[in-house]
Amino acid sequence: MGMEMYRNGSQFYGGDGILERGVEKTITNVGDLARKGMRETDEEIIRLMIKSL
């Protein structure tokens, strides 16, 4: 999507969604999303795996 936006003269900016100014801050946000945001998903996957035993 980013490439298509670039071709059309558009782009994402820091502050759009999880993007920040500077790649390090954006990477931190992605890490937080994976670590914190997926916690419930991980728990549900484990629950389903244990249930099938």
All heavy atoms as a GROMACS GRO file, in nm:
protein
  416
    1MET      N    1   0.082  -0.118   0.000
    1MET     CA    2   0.000   0.000   0.000
    1MET      C    3   0.088   0.126   0.000
    1MET      O    4   0.059   0.221  -0.072
    1MET     CB    5  -0.092   0.002   0.122
    1MET     CG    6  -0.178   0.125   0.122
    1MET     SD    7  -0.263   0.173   0.274
    1MET     CE    8  -0.337   0.033   0.336
    2GLY      N    9   0.194   0.122   0.080
    2GLY     CA   10   0.285   0.236   0.086
    2GLY      C   11   0.346   0.268  -0.049
    2GLY      O   12   0.358   0.385  -0.087
    3MET      N   13   0.382   0.165  -0.125
    3MET     CA   14   0.441   0.186  -0.257
    3MET      C   15   0.338   0.248  -0.352
    3MET      O   16   0.370   0.339  -0.428
    3MET     CB   17   0.492   0.053  -0.312
    3MET     CG   18   0.562   0.064  -0.443
    3MET     SD   19   0.707   0.167  -0.424
    3MET     CE   20   0.776   0.156  -0.584
    4GLU      N   21   0.216   0.200  -0.347
    4GLU     CA   22   0.111   0.256  -0.433
    4GLU      C   23   0.083   0.402  -0.397
    4GLU      O   24   0.062   0.486  -0.484
    4GLU     CB   25  -0.016   0.172  -0.421
    4GLU     CG   26  -0.120   0.202  -0.525
    4GLU     CD   27  -0.074   0.174  -0.668
    4GLU    OE1   28   0.003   0.078  -0.690
    4GLU    OE2   29  -0.117   0.249  -0.758
    5MET      N   30   0.085   0.431  -0.268
    5MET     CA   31   0.067   0.570  -0.225
    5MET      C   32   0.180   0.657  -0.279
    5MET      O   33   0.156   0.767  -0.329
    5MET     CB   34   0.062   0.578  -0.072
    5MET     CG   35  -0.065   0.523  -0.012
    5MET     SD   36  -0.061   0.523   0.169
    5MET     CE   37  -0.060   0.698   0.205
    6TYR      N   38   0.304   0.608  -0.271
    6TYR     CA   39   0.419   0.682  -0.321
    6TYR      C   40   0.405   0.711  -0.470
    6TYR      O   41   0.430   0.822  -0.516
    6TYR     CB   42   0.547   0.604  -0.292
    6TYR     CG   43   0.671   0.669  -0.348
    6TYR    CD1   44   0.727   0.780  -0.284
    6TYR    CD2   45   0.730   0.622  -0.464
    6TYR    CE1   46   0.840   0.841  -0.336
    6TYR    CE2   47   0.843   0.682  -0.516
    6TYR     CZ   48   0.898   0.792  -0.453
    6TYR     OH   49   1.009   0.852  -0.505
    7ARG      N   50   0.363   0.610  -0.545
    7ARG     CA   51   0.344   0.627  -0.690
    7ARG      C   52   0.240   0.735  -0.720
    7ARG      O   53   0.246   0.801  -0.823
    7ARG     CB   54   0.300   0.496  -0.754
    7ARG     CG   55   0.408   0.394  -0.764
    7ARG     CD   56   0.357   0.268  -0.830
    7ARG     NE   57   0.462   0.168  -0.834
    7ARG     CZ   58   0.440   0.039  -0.847
    7ARG    NH1   59   0.316  -0.007  -0.856
    7ARG    NH2   60   0.540  -0.045  -0.851
    8ASN      N   61   0.143   0.750  -0.632
    8ASN     CA   62   0.037   0.849  -0.651
    8ASN      C   63   0.066   0.982  -0.582
    8ASN      O   64  -0.022   1.066  -0.569
    8ASN     CB   65  -0.097   0.793  -0.602
    8ASN     CG   66  -0.145   0.679  -0.688
    8ASN    OD1   67  -0.134   0.683  -0.811
    8ASN    ND2   68  -0.197   0.575  -0.626
    9GLY      N   69   0.190   0.999  -0.536
    9GLY     CA   70   0.231   1.125  -0.475
    9GLY      C   71   0.185   1.143  -0.331
    9GLY      O   72   0.180   1.255  -0.281
   10SER      N   73   0.153   1.035  -0.265
   10SER     CA   74   0.109   1.042  -0.126
   10SER      C   75   0.205   0.960  -0.040
   10SER      O   76   0.286   0.885  -0.092
   10SER     CB   77  -0.032   0.985  -0.114
   10SER     OG   78  -0.083   1.004   0.015
   11GLN      N   79   0.196   0.975   0.090
   11GLN     CA   80   0.282   0.898   0.180
   11GLN      C   81   0.224   0.898   0.320
   11GLN      O   82   0.132   0.972   0.350
   11GLN     CB   83   0.423   0.954   0.182
   11GLN     CG   84   0.432   1.095   0.238
   11GLN     CD   85   0.572   1.149   0.233
   11GLN    OE1   86   0.665   1.085   0.187
   11GLN    NE2   87   0.590   1.271   0.280
   12PHE      N   88   0.277   0.810   0.403
   12PHE     CA   89   0.243   0.810   0.544
   12PHE      C   90   0.332   0.910   0.616
   12PHE      O   91   0.446   0.933   0.576
   12PHE     CB   92   0.265   0.671   0.605
   12PHE     CG   93   0.170   0.566   0.555
   12PHE    CD1   94   0.215   0.465   0.472
   12PHE    CD2   95   0.037   0.568   0.591
   12PHE    CE1   96   0.128   0.368   0.426
   12PHE    CE2   97  -0.051   0.472   0.546
   12PHE     CZ   98  -0.004   0.372   0.462
   13TYR      N   99   0.282   0.967   0.724
   13TYR     CA  100   0.359   1.063   0.804
   13TYR      C  101   0.363   1.018   0.949
   13TYR      O  102   0.276   0.943   0.994
   13TYR     CB  103   0.295   1.202   0.796
   13TYR     CG  104   0.299   1.262   0.659
   13TYR    CD1  105   0.190   1.250   0.572
   13TYR    CD2  106   0.411   1.330   0.614
   13TYR    CE1  107   0.194   1.305   0.445
   13TYR    CE2  108   0.416   1.386   0.487
   13TYR     CZ  109   0.307   1.373   0.403
   13TYR     OH  110   0.312   1.427   0.277
   14GLY      N  111   0.465   1.064   1.020
   14GLY     CA  112   0.472   1.038   1.163
   14GLY      C  113   0.344   1.086   1.230
   14GLY      O  114   0.297   1.196   1.202
   15GLY      N  115   0.286   1.001   1.313
   15GLY     CA  116   0.159   1.034   1.376
   15GLY      C  117   0.041   0.965   1.309
   15GLY      O  118  -0.068   0.964   1.362
   16ASP      N  119   0.064   0.908   1.188
   16ASP     CA  120  -0.039   0.831   1.120
   16ASP      C  121  -0.038   0.690   1.178
   16ASP      O  122   0.054   0.613   1.156
   16ASP     CB  123  -0.014   0.822   0.969
   16ASP     CG  124  -0.033   0.952   0.895
   16ASP    OD1  125  -0.093   1.044   0.952
   16ASP    OD2  126   0.011   0.960   0.778
   17GLY      N  127  -0.141   0.659   1.255
   17GLY     CA  128  -0.148   0.525   1.313
   17GLY      C  129  -0.034   0.499   1.409
   17GLY      O  130  -0.009   0.575   1.501
   18ILE      N  131   0.041   0.390   1.385
   18ILE     CA  132   0.151   0.354   1.474
   18ILE      C  133   0.283   0.416   1.429
   18ILE      O  134   0.386   0.395   1.494
   18ILE     CB  135   0.166   0.201   1.486
   18ILE    CG1  136   0.201   0.138   1.351
   18ILE    CG2  137   0.042   0.139   1.545
   18ILE    CD1  138   0.237  -0.009   1.359
   19LEU      N  139   0.282   0.493   1.322
   19LEU     CA  140   0.404   0.555   1.273
   19LEU      C  141   0.443   0.674   1.360
   19LEU      O  142   0.358   0.748   1.408
   19LEU     CB  143   0.387   0.604   1.129
   19LEU     CG  144   0.357   0.498   1.025
   19LEU    CD1  145   0.344   0.564   0.888
   19LEU    CD2  146   0.463   0.391   1.024
   20GLU      N  147   0.572   0.690   1.378
   20GLU     CA  148   0.628   0.804   1.451
   20GLU      C  149   0.737   0.865   1.365
   20GLU      O  150   0.783   0.804   1.269
   20GLU     CB  151   0.690   0.758   1.583
   20GLU     CG  152   0.593   0.701   1.683
   20GLU     CD  153   0.514   0.808   1.756
   20GLU    OE1  154   0.550   0.927   1.749
   20GLU    OE2  155   0.414   0.771   1.819
   21ARG      N  156   0.780   0.983   1.402
   21ARG     CA  157   0.897   1.040   1.334
   21ARG      C  158   1.018   0.962   1.380
   21ARG      O  159   1.044   0.951   1.500
   21ARG     CB  160   0.914   1.187   1.370
   21ARG     CG  161   0.812   1.274   1.300
   21ARG     CD  162   0.847   1.416   1.316
   21ARG     NE  163   0.963   1.445   1.231
   21ARG     CZ  164   1.004   1.566   1.201
   21ARG    NH1  165   0.942   1.669   1.250
   21ARG    NH2  166   1.110   1.583   1.125
   22GLY      N  167   1.090   0.905   1.287
   22GLY     CA  168   1.208   0.826   1.320
   22GLY      C  169   1.175   0.678   1.326
   22GLY      O  170   1.077   0.636   1.388
   23VAL      N  171   1.255   0.602   1.257
   23VAL     CA  172   1.230   0.459   1.245
   23VAL      C  173   1.237   0.388   1.380
   23VAL      O  174   1.162   0.295   1.406
   23VAL     CB  175   1.324   0.395   1.141
   23VAL    CG1  176   1.468   0.392   1.189
   23VAL    CG2  177   1.279   0.256   1.103
   24GLU      N  178   1.325   0.433   1.470
   24GLU     CA  179   1.339   0.366   1.599
   24GLU      C  180   1.210   0.373   1.680
   24GLU      O  181   1.169   0.276   1.743
   24GLU     CB  182   1.456   0.426   1.680
   24GLU     CG  183   1.593   0.397   1.622
   24GLU     CD  184   1.633   0.493   1.511
   24GLU    OE1  185   1.560   0.593   1.489
   24GLU    OE2  186   1.736   0.468   1.445
   25LYS      N  187   1.146   0.489   1.679
   25LYS     CA  188   1.020   0.505   1.754
   25LYS      C  189   0.909   0.420   1.691
   25LYS      O  190   0.826   0.364   1.762
   25LYS     CB  191   0.979   0.652   1.758
   25LYS     CG  192   1.070   0.736   1.845
   25LYS     CD  193   1.026   0.880   1.846
   25LYS     CE  194   1.120   0.965   1.929
   25LYS     NZ  195   1.079   1.106   1.928
   26THR      N  196   0.907   0.412   1.559
   26THR     CA  197   0.808   0.328   1.491
   26THR      C  198   0.831   0.182   1.525
   26THR      O  199   0.736   0.107   1.552
   26THR     CB  200   0.812   0.351   1.339
   26THR    OG1  201   0.779   0.488   1.312
   26THR    CG2  202   0.713   0.260   1.266
   27ILE      N  203   0.956   0.139   1.525
   27ILE     CA  204   0.988   0.000   1.561
   27ILE      C  205   0.944  -0.029   1.704
   27ILE      O  206   0.890  -0.136   1.733
   27ILE     CB  207   1.139  -0.028   1.540
   27ILE    CG1  208   1.170  -0.030   1.392
   27ILE    CG2  209   1.180  -0.159   1.607
   27ILE    CD1  210   1.319  -0.034   1.358
   28THR      N  211   0.963   0.066   1.794
   28THR     CA  212   0.918   0.049   1.932
   28THR      C  213   0.766   0.030   1.936
   28THR      O  214   0.715  -0.057   2.008
   28THR     CB  215   0.959   0.171   2.018
   28THR    OG1  216   1.101   0.178   2.021
   28THR    CG2  217   0.904   0.161   2.159
   29ASN      N  218   0.693   0.108   1.858
   29ASN     CA  219   0.547   0.094   1.853
   29ASN      C  220   0.506  -0.044   1.801
   29ASN      O  221   0.414  -0.106   1.855
   29ASN     CB  222   0.485   0.202   1.765
   29ASN     CG  223   0.486   0.338   1.831
   29ASN    OD1  224   0.515   0.351   1.949
   29ASN    ND2  225   0.454   0.440   1.754
   30VAL      N  226   0.573  -0.092   1.698
   30VAL     CA  227   0.542  -0.224   1.643
   30VAL      C  228   0.571  -0.331   1.749
   30VAL      O  229   0.492  -0.425   1.766
   30VAL     CB  230   0.620  -0.251   1.514
   30VAL    CG1  231   0.605  -0.395   1.468
   30VAL    CG2  232   0.576  -0.156   1.403
   31GLY      N  233   0.681  -0.316   1.822
   31GLY     CA  234   0.713  -0.409   1.930
   31GLY      C  235   0.608  -0.408   2.039
   31GLY      O  236   0.566  -0.514   2.088
   32ASP      N  237   0.562  -0.289   2.076
   32ASP     CA  238   0.455  -0.278   2.177
   32ASP      C  239   0.327  -0.345   2.128
   32ASP      O  240   0.260  -0.415   2.204
   32ASP     CB  241   0.426  -0.132   2.211
   32ASP     CG  242   0.536  -0.067   2.294
   32ASP    OD1  243   0.621  -0.140   2.347
   32ASP    OD2  244   0.534   0.057   2.304
   33LEU      N  245   0.295  -0.324   2.003
   33LEU     CA  246   0.175  -0.386   1.946
   33LEU      C  247   0.185  -0.538   1.952
   33LEU      O  248   0.091  -0.605   1.993
   33LEU     CB  249   0.157  -0.341   1.801
   33LEU     CG  250   0.042  -0.404   1.725
   33LEU    CD1  251  -0.091  -0.366   1.788
   33LEU    CD2  252   0.047  -0.360   1.580
   34ALA      N  253   0.300  -0.590   1.914
   34ALA     CA  254   0.318  -0.735   1.914
   34ALA      C  255   0.317  -0.792   2.056
   34ALA      O  256   0.254  -0.894   2.082
   34ALA     CB  257   0.449  -0.772   1.845
   35ARG      N  258   0.384  -0.722   2.148
   35ARG     CA  259   0.396  -0.772   2.285
   35ARG      C  260   0.267  -0.755   2.364
   35ARG      O  261   0.216  -0.848   2.424
   35ARG     CB  262   0.512  -0.702   2.356
   35ARG     CG  263   0.544  -0.761   2.493
   35ARG     CD  264   0.662  -0.693   2.561
   35ARG     NE  265   0.630  -0.555   2.600
   35ARG     CZ  266   0.674  -0.446   2.537
   35ARG    NH1  267   0.752  -0.456   2.432
   35ARG    NH2  268   0.641  -0.325   2.577
   36LYS      N  269   0.213  -0.635   2.364
   36LYS     CA  270   0.094  -0.605   2.445
   36LYS      C  271  -0.036  -0.639   2.373
   36LYS      O  272  -0.126  -0.696   2.432
   36LYS     CB  273   0.093  -0.457   2.482
   36LYS     CG  274   0.210  -0.413   2.567
   36LYS     CD  275   0.207  -0.263   2.587
   36LYS     CE  276   0.331  -0.214   2.660
   36LYS     NZ  277   0.335  -0.067   2.666
   37GLY      N  278  -0.043  -0.603   2.248
   37GLY     CA  279  -0.166  -0.620   2.173
   37GLY      C  280  -0.201  -0.764   2.143
   37GLY      O  281  -0.318  -0.797   2.125
   38MET      N  282  -0.101  -0.850   2.136
   38MET     CA  283  -0.126  -0.989   2.102
   38MET      C  284  -0.137  -1.078   2.226
   38MET      O  285  -0.157  -1.198   2.214
   38MET     CB  286  -0.015  -1.042   2.010
   38MET     CG  287  -0.009  -0.972   1.876
   38MET     SD  288  -0.159  -0.992   1.780
   38MET     CE  289  -0.149  -1.164   1.739
   39ARG      N  290  -0.128  -1.020   2.345
   39ARG     CA  291  -0.132  -1.099   2.468
   39ARG      C  292  -0.259  -1.183   2.476
   39ARG      O  293  -0.254  -1.303   2.502
   39ARG     CB  294  -0.120  -1.008   2.590
   39ARG     CG  295  -0.112  -1.084   2.722
   39ARG     CD  296  -0.082  -0.992   2.838
   39ARG     NE  297   0.054  -0.942   2.825
   39ARG     CZ  298   0.088  -0.814   2.843
   39ARG    NH1  299  -0.001  -0.725   2.876
   39ARG    NH2  300   0.213  -0.777   2.828
   40GLU      N  301  -0.373  -1.123   2.452
   40GLU     CA  302  -0.499  -1.197   2.458
   40GLU      C  303  -0.506  -1.304   2.348
   40GLU      O  304  -0.558  -1.413   2.371
   40GLU     CB  305  -0.618  -1.102   2.446
   40GLU     CG  306  -0.638  -1.018   2.570
   40GLU     CD  307  -0.758  -0.927   2.558
   40GLU    OE1  308  -0.858  -0.968   2.494
   40GLU    OE2  309  -0.752  -0.815   2.611
   41THR      N  310  -0.454  -1.273   2.232
   41THR     CA  311  -0.452  -1.371   2.123
   41THR      C  312  -0.367  -1.491   2.162
   41THR      O  313  -0.407  -1.606   2.142
   41THR     CB  314  -0.398  -1.307   1.994
   41THR    OG1  315  -0.482  -1.197   1.959
   41THR    CG2  316  -0.394  -1.407   1.880
   42ASP      N  317  -0.250  -1.465   2.219
   42ASP     CA  318  -0.163  -1.573   2.264
   42ASP      C  319  -0.233  -1.661   2.368
   42ASP      O  320  -0.227  -1.784   2.361
   42ASP     CB  321  -0.034  -1.518   2.324
   42ASP     CG  322   0.057  -1.455   2.221
   42ASP    OD1  323   0.037  -1.480   2.100
   42ASP    OD2  324   0.149  -1.382   2.262
   43GLU      N  325  -0.302  -1.598   2.462
   43GLU     CA  326  -0.372  -1.673   2.566
   43GLU      C  327  -0.482  -1.760   2.506
   43GLU      O  328  -0.503  -1.873   2.547
   43GLU     CB  329  -0.428  -1.577   2.671
   43GLU     CG  330  -0.320  -1.513   2.756
   43GLU     CD  331  -0.372  -1.403   2.847
   43GLU    OE1  332  -0.495  -1.378   2.849
   43GLU    OE2  333  -0.289  -1.341   2.916
   44GLU      N  334  -0.553  -1.705   2.408
   44GLU     CA  335  -0.660  -1.782   2.343
   44GLU      C  336  -0.604  -1.900   2.264
   44GLU      O  337  -0.660  -2.011   2.267
   44GLU     CB  338  -0.742  -1.691   2.250
   44GLU     CG  339  -0.856  -1.761   2.181
   44GLU     CD  340  -0.964  -1.813   2.277
   44GLU    OE1  341  -0.966  -1.774   2.394
   44GLU    OE2  342  -1.046  -1.893   2.230
   45ILE      N  343  -0.493  -1.881   2.196
   45ILE     CA  344  -0.428  -1.990   2.123
   45ILE      C  345  -0.388  -2.101   2.219
   45ILE      O  346  -0.412  -2.220   2.194
   45ILE     CB  347  -0.308  -1.939   2.043
   45ILE    CG1  348  -0.357  -1.852   1.926
   45ILE    CG2  349  -0.222  -2.055   1.991
   45ILE    CD1  350  -0.247  -1.776   1.856
   46ILE      N  351  -0.327  -2.063   2.331
   46ILE     CA  352  -0.286  -2.163   2.431
   46ILE      C  353  -0.408  -2.235   2.487
   46ILE      O  354  -0.409  -2.356   2.500
   46ILE     CB  355  -0.204  -2.097   2.542
   46ILE    CG1  356  -0.067  -2.053   2.486
   46ILE    CG2  357  -0.186  -2.192   2.661
   46ILE    CD1  358   0.013  -1.965   2.578
   47ARG      N  359  -0.517  -2.160   2.514
   47ARG     CA  360  -0.639  -2.222   2.565
   47ARG      C  361  -0.692  -2.326   2.466
   47ARG      O  362  -0.730  -2.437   2.505
   47ARG     CB  363  -0.745  -2.116   2.591
   47ARG     CG  364  -0.870  -2.171   2.661
   47ARG     CD  365  -0.981  -2.067   2.668
   47ARG     NE  366  -1.038  -2.037   2.537
   47ARG     CZ  367  -1.121  -2.117   2.469
   47ARG    NH1  368  -1.156  -2.232   2.518
   47ARG    NH2  369  -1.169  -2.080   2.352
   48LEU      N  370  -0.693  -2.293   2.338
   48LEU     CA  371  -0.741  -2.386   2.237
   48LEU      C  372  -0.650  -2.508   2.224
   48LEU      O  373  -0.699  -2.621   2.205
   48LEU     CB  374  -0.753  -2.316   2.102
   48LEU     CG  375  -0.864  -2.211   2.092
   48LEU    CD1  376  -0.851  -2.132   1.964
   48LEU    CD2  377  -1.000  -2.277   2.102
   49MET      N  378  -0.520  -2.486   2.237
   49MET     CA  379  -0.427  -2.598   2.227
   49MET      C  380  -0.444  -2.694   2.344
   49MET      O  381  -0.443  -2.816   2.325
   49MET     CB  382  -0.283  -2.546   2.221
   49MET     CG  383  -0.250  -2.475   2.092
   49MET     SD  384  -0.091  -2.391   2.096
   49MET     CE  385   0.021  -2.526   2.115
   50ILE      N  386  -0.461  -2.640   2.463
   50ILE     CA  387  -0.479  -2.724   2.584
   50ILE      C  388  -0.612  -2.797   2.578
   50ILE      O  389  -0.621  -2.913   2.614
   50ILE     CB  390  -0.468  -2.637   2.710
   50ILE    CG1  391  -0.325  -2.589   2.727
   50ILE    CG2  392  -0.513  -2.715   2.833
   50ILE    CD1  393  -0.307  -2.487   2.838
   51LYS      N  394  -0.713  -2.730   2.528
   51LYS     CA  395  -0.848  -2.788   2.517
   51LYS      C  396  -0.846  -2.914   2.429
   51LYS      O  397  -0.918  -3.008   2.458
   51LYS     CB  398  -0.942  -2.684   2.458
   51LYS     CG  399  -1.082  -2.730   2.433
   51LYS     CD  400  -1.162  -2.614   2.376
   51LYS     CE  401  -1.273  -2.667   2.288
   51LYS     NZ  402  -1.344  -2.558   2.225
   52SER      N  403  -0.764  -2.915   2.327
   52SER     CA  404  -0.762  -3.029   2.234
   52SER      C  405  -0.680  -3.147   2.286
   52SER      O  406  -0.676  -3.251   2.222
   52SER     CB  407  -0.710  -2.984   2.097
   52SER     OG  408  -0.574  -2.947   2.108
   53LEU      N  409  -0.615  -3.132   2.400
   53LEU     CA  410  -0.534  -3.242   2.455
   53LEU      C  411  -0.618  -3.350   2.518
   53LEU      O  412  -0.716  -3.348   2.570
   53LEU     CB  413  -0.434  -3.190   2.559
   53LEU     CG  414  -0.322  -3.106   2.503
   53LEU    CD1  415  -0.232  -3.057   2.617
   53LEU    CD2  416  -0.240  -3.180   2.402
   0.00000   0.00000   0.00000
